Amino acid sequence: MQELPSNYNYKETEDKIYALWEEAGAFKPVIDPNQKPYTIVIPPPNVTGSLHMGHALNNTIQDILIRRSRMRGVPTLWIPGTDHAGIATQNVVEKKLAKEGKTRQELGREEFTKEVWDWVDQYGNTIIGQLKKMGCSCDWSRQRFTMDEGYSEAVKVAFKNYYDKGYIYQGERVINWCTRCQTALSDIEVEHIDQNAKLYFFKYDKNFPITIATTRPETKLGDTGVAVNPKDKRYQDYIGKTFKVNFCGVDREIRVFADISIDITFGTGAVGVTPAHSLVDYEMAEKNGLDIIKVIDQYGKMTKEAGTEFEGLKATEAQAKVIEMLEKAGLMEKVEEIQNAISVCYRCNRPIEPQPSKQWFLKMSELAKPAIEAVKSGQIKFTPDRWTKVYLDWMENLRDWCISRQIWWGHTIPIEGETDVLDTWFSSALWPFATLGWPNKTEDLKYFYPTTTLSTARDIIYLWVARMIFSGLEFTNEIPFSQVYIHPTVFNKEGKRMSKSLGTGVDPLELIEKYGADATRFGLTYINTGIQDLKFDEEAIGAGKKFANKLWNITRFMLMSICHSGPDGSGTGIQENDNLDSRSGCQPVWNDKMEPRTEADKIILEKLNAVIKSTDKNLDEFKFGQAAHDLYDFVWHDLADVYIEESKVTANGHPEPKSGEGTPDFSVLLYVIVTSIKLLHPIMPFVTEEIWQKLYEDKLVDERMLITAKWPKAQE
């Protein structure tokens, strides 16, 4: 019987244990036609990415679900992979080229694309290695990439299907445009950042009867209307009238019209409508037949339509000039300091300039209907439930999806002569079934699809979740998953968004180096108590490290006690080659039922039963934090502080029996410890597997690896 070191050494353990699992093929499921599988597709991290706290939390969550399912004997598959991340990857490679004094335009499209592929080959799997450091038990033999050959074929088939049904069309509409990335973006690729701003109150000219308010006076050079609320009594006499104005030297016709969406309380209650540079204004203009005049171009500079005073100026320069001219003409009435949200590109954080552009669109009206019904009917359930309404509200007010991008890295739109590529999310919308071989009728697709659970972040409910749902229904006639768990967003201790560039981020790899993967996983799970804005505290990771060591030392105590104690308390002990079944007073730990011999045994077994039930219930309900709390309290307090401490140890290491209780044995202690590490394995896989390997070497358990051992069941 071996003796464990006094402290658990995670640095010597984790790589060794992960290699053990991989060599044994423990992550690969066996297809069993008689069993329903459990399948998760990983939200594919960007091929440019590295592990951040959101990844660490979400992949811990997924691995917990996967490991428990696998231990339950269910054919379990976790499909890994990466996304080509069109704009982000192109930006990274362009920055690399800039350091070499090159541009993509100088290289040309073919050579630039080759540069991107070289970069992907060299760095694209960085995050995969980091996920392995976390202990993620994905089936790496099934790893996919959204630009691999089979997946690219799936994208072409999907596009053709939509096109043949008349769902894809090309047209000129106002879209979100990034002046830095030089590409269109969909509504949900635009982020909104709060900032201090000025609200300017002015009239177009002295003859115009209404004062408007705006944060961007330079865009008003493209105004062709003013919208007011029909209930606003101040403007009733002007509704339906058209006024000729000269605004900063530019002649315009401004029509006043009513729109119920206008907020009477904001500004003056009158909104200058700029159809070419606001998606909302564009829709109002279409309803009311207003002219659409483009005054800012794709580079963020003023066009000739903005007037000779402004043509060629940057939008920021034009703003200063407009303000100066308004003040000089006595048209500026006042300026207020306000907080407002600025729209920026989700990749480069540059301000968005909405403008008319010829793009490819996917009609959403018919595709949205079954995707709405799938959630309303309960076929797909969101947890927490509050996200159901968020999803439905968006789906029921869906605009057509702008699917074309003016970049070079990605899936080229499969139409002759077209150079635009498809939005990255077009391909990732196919992820749950394309990863399994669709459009081919593969064995994997037949068996593992639909998948079971999707765990993801709230900020991609629109970008990804909704699109996977309507895509799954469109191409497979089945929902892509039945459960959607929206995990919390991880903020720093002060409640600020984590950002490496702003110095507010925390690197999970540094936590793993400092505390170990188990400690990092346990700490993140422990604080995941259902709050959607999760404030990260490193103390939880430190507590996870102490807990791993506690579990180790409980096992160490048991092994020392077994080794030092004979059945008569003489200290002769159990020898290395003893058969567990022949040990006096020790029942095999893998028996389905454990009989208590003492009152203390009875209490600990009852509490163990309770924690088995609560762990299953909590994990079924995605209450990961509660599961971690219950297991921590049971192991540290009920098992270590009470059960073990009450079994006082004599000089020879034998627990003293209480009066009248007879000779004690270690079968209950062994059973409780083995069951505890089974329950903890999904959260803390490395330390529990290392303990298991020690027990297996000493013939105290008969299953070769904990990762594939049987999940505990509560005794009746």
Secondary structure, DSSP 8 states (H G I E B T S, - for coil): -----SS--HHHHHHHHHHHHHHHTTT-----TTS--EEEE----BTT----HHHHHHHHHHHHHHHHHHHTT--EEEE-EEB--HHHHHHHHHHHHHHTT--HHHH-HHHHHHHHHHHHHHHTTHHHHHHHHHT----GGG-EETTSHHHHHHHHHHHHHHHHTT-EEEEEEEEEEETTTTEEE-GGGEEEEEEEEEEEEE-SSTT----EEES-GGGGGG--EEEE-TT-GGGGGGTT-EEEEEETTEEEEEEEEE-TTS-TTSTTSEEEE-GGG-HHHHHHHHHHT------B-TTSBB-GGG-TTTTT-BHHHHHHHHHHHHHHTT-EEEEEEEEEEEEEETTT--BB--EEEEEEEE--HHHHHHHHHHHHTTSSEEESTHHHHHHHHHHTT---EE-EES-SSS-B-SSTT---EE-HHHHHTTHHHHTTTTTS--HHHHHH-S--EEEEEGGGIIIIIHHHHHHHHHHHSS-S-SEEEEE-EEE-TTS-B--TTTT----HHHHHHHH-HHHHHHHHHHT-SS-SEEE--HHHHHHHHHHHHHHHHHHHHHHHHHHH--TTSSS----TT--GGGSTT---TT-S-----SHHHHHHHHHHHHHHHHHHHHHHTT-HHHHHHHHHHIIIIIIIIIIIHHS-B-TTS-B---TTS----SHHHHHHHHHHHHHHTTTSHHHHHHHHHHHHHTTS--SS-GGGS-------
